[in-house]
Amino acid sequence: ISVGSYQFSPNLLIKGEELHIEASGTINEAIYAGAYVNLKVKYGIFTVANKTIDLCEKITLIKKECPLKKGSFHISEVVDVPTSMRK
């Protein structure tokens, strides 16, 4: 998966509030259940997340499901920021 652009609003996450997510990019090959991805999230020069996740499990949070077809994608979703989120 290659993410070409993304935007989060608001920029400051608040527990229990909504987060608007916009992202687009390319899925290089079809993705089926059991697929894992290495996720690395950076904020400037700082790495804020670096872990392996079950992609098909996590995409249910944005109302998607596997299999994902090869090709371009665009996501526009609103999710709730978990109240259990660490500071």
JOUR-V973232 format. One record per run of one state. SS is the DSSP state (~ for helix, > for strand, _ for the rest). FROM is the first residue (numbers start at 1). TO is the last residue. If there is no record, write none. Layout:
ss->(SS:SS)
from->(FROM:FROM)
to->(TO:TO)
This chain:
ss->(_:>:_:>:_:>:_:>:_:>:~:_:>:_:>:_)
from->(1:2:10:18:28:31:32:36:44:46:55:63:68:69:71:81)
to->(1:9:17:27:30:31:35:43:45:54:62:67:68:70:80:87)
